[in-house]
Amino acid sequence: MRVIAGSYRSRPLLAPAGMDTRPTADRLRETLFNVLTNGVVDRIAGGVFLDLYAGSGAVGIEAISRGASRVVFVEQGTPALAILQKNLSNLGIRGPAVQIEKKSTARYLRGALTTARKQEVRVVFLDPPYEDAAEYTQTLGLLGDGCAELLAPDALVIAEHRKKSPLAENYGRLERTRVLNQGDAGLSFYSLREEAKFSEES
């Protein structure tokens, strides 16, 4: 793996051994960030980025490389965390713009609502184990309901999943706006519906 573009372009990244962690492939990361920095609206530069189920940190590191003001890595697996920290160290990435949370995604999201570090997040990327449907449902459900206030009004929530296992169109206020498929993987893009409109529809 490598960093695709930005200040750390072409720098190599480590990946955890074995199959417990499945890093987002370089081509899929490139596709993702081409959408997020499309020349019309750059959702990365100067924004807060959440990398949920962060694994090696490749996606969040790409966001740092492209100018995100703050990246939060959420990962509870000890081997993956060790690789994530090694990748950050190898690149010399440190300081208040980087936050590592060793906890479950649900615990982090619920806790973020009550901390002084709460910020409007512009981009959320989540990549749970493909086979763990409950994690997708729980995390997208939280982001579309009780934890929606963590998100900026124009935020994007992107979930990587198996192409043959499509996600729901709606999770609370989150509404799917786009699906991109590449190989066996899919990227589902969600935006927040206006609260008043959601209340009327509910």
N, C-alpha and C positions, 0 to 999 in steps of 0.2 A: 504494500500500500504506500501511497504518497499523498502529499498535500497537492491539490490540483492547481490552485491559483492564489494570488495575493502575496503578502510579505514573506510567507514561508513556502512559496511555490517550489515544487519538486522535491521537497525534503521528505525523506523516508519516514514511515510510521510502522511501529511494531503492532502485531496482532497476537492475542492470546492463543496458546496452543489448544488443540482439541476442537470439539464441535459445540461446547456449551455457549460460546460467544461467537456470533456470526457478523463480522464487520460488514458495513455497507460497502459494496464494491466501488472501485474508483469510477467506473462509467456511470453508475447510478448516482453517486455523489455529484459528479459533473452535471448530470441532467438536473438534479435537484437544485443546485446552485445557479445553473443557467436560468431557471425559472425565477429564483429569488432575486437575481441581479440582472434583470432582462434589459437594462438600458433605459427603461421608462421609469420604473420604480425599483430602487435598491432597498430591499427590506432588511439587509444585513448591516450595512455601514451605519454606525452610531446607534444601533438598536440592541435590545436585550434578547438573548437567544437561550432557550432551554433545550438541552440535549438529554432526553429521558431514556433510561436503559442505555447509558452512554457507552458501555463496553470499552473499547480501546480509545474512545474519545475522538475518532477520526472526523465525525461530522461537526462536533463542536469546535475542534481545532481548525477545521476549514472555515468556520464562521469567524474565528479569531483572526485568521490569516487575511480574511476579506474585510476586516474593519469593524466587527461587532464591538460595542462598547463594554459588554459584559456577557459572559457565557457561564451558565450553571450546568455542571455535569452531575447527573443523578445516577448512581450505580451502587448496588449493594453487594455484588460479587467480589470477593477478595482477590482472586486471580486477575479479573478484568481491571479492578482498581489499580493493581500494581503496574499493569501495562499502561493504563491511562496516565498515571503519575510519571512513569518512565518517559512516555512520549512528550509530555509537557516539559519535563526536565531536559530532555535531549534538544528540544527546540528553544530552551531558555524562556519559556512562557511562565510567568509568575505574577503575583501582585493582586490587588483588589478587583481587577477585571475578571479574575478566574475564581470560581467557587466550586468546590467538590463536595457533594453531599452523599455520604455512605448510608443510604436508607432506601426503603421502597419508594417507588414513585408516588403512590397514594399518600404515604406519610409525609413526603416532602411537600406535595401540593397543598394538603390540608394545613400543614405547619406554616407554609409561606403566607397564608392569609393573615396570620396573627403576628408576624415578625416585622421588625423595622426595615428589613431588606426587601419588602414587597415593592415590586416595580411593575409598570406596564410592559408586558412582554410582547415583542413583535412577531417572533417566530418560535414555535414549539415543534421539535422533531422527536418522534417516538418510534422505537424499533424493538418491541418486545420479542421474545421467542415466537416464531411464526405459529407454533401449535398452541400457544396459550391464549385462546380466545377470551378468557375471563379478564386477562390483563388489558387487552384492547378495549373491552367493554367498560371496565372500571375506569381506566385513565381517560378515555374520550368522554365518558359520562361525567366525570368530575370537571373536566375542562369546559364542558358544555352546560354545566349547571352550577354546582356549589362553588367551584373555583374559577368560574368565568371572569370574575372581576380582576383576576391576575393579568388578564390579557388586554392589550391595547384594542381599541375599537376596530382597527383594520388588521388585527393579527391574523396570521396563518398558522394553522395546526396541520402538520403533515405526518401521516402514519405510513411507515413502510410495512408491507405485508406480502404474503404469498399471493401471486396473481390469481391463482385458482381458489383463493379464499377471500372473496371481496368483503369489504366492511359495509356497515349500514350507511344509508344516505344521511341520517340525522342522529345526533346524540345531544339531546336537550337543545340548546341554542346553536350548537355547531351544525352547519349544513355543508354537505360535500359539494364542492364547486368544480372539481377536476380530478381525473384519474390518469396517471401515466404508467404504462407497463413497459418493462424492459427485462427480457429474459424471463426468468421465473418470478421476478419481483414486481410489485406494484407500489405506487405512491398515491395515496389518497389525500387530497388537499381539502381542508375545511376552513370556513370562515364563520364568524359570529353573526347570527341574525340579530336585528335590532330587538331589544328587550320588549318594547311595546308590541311589535309585530308578532313576536313569539308568544306573548301573553294572549293576544287575540286568537292565534291559531290553536293554542292549548285549551 
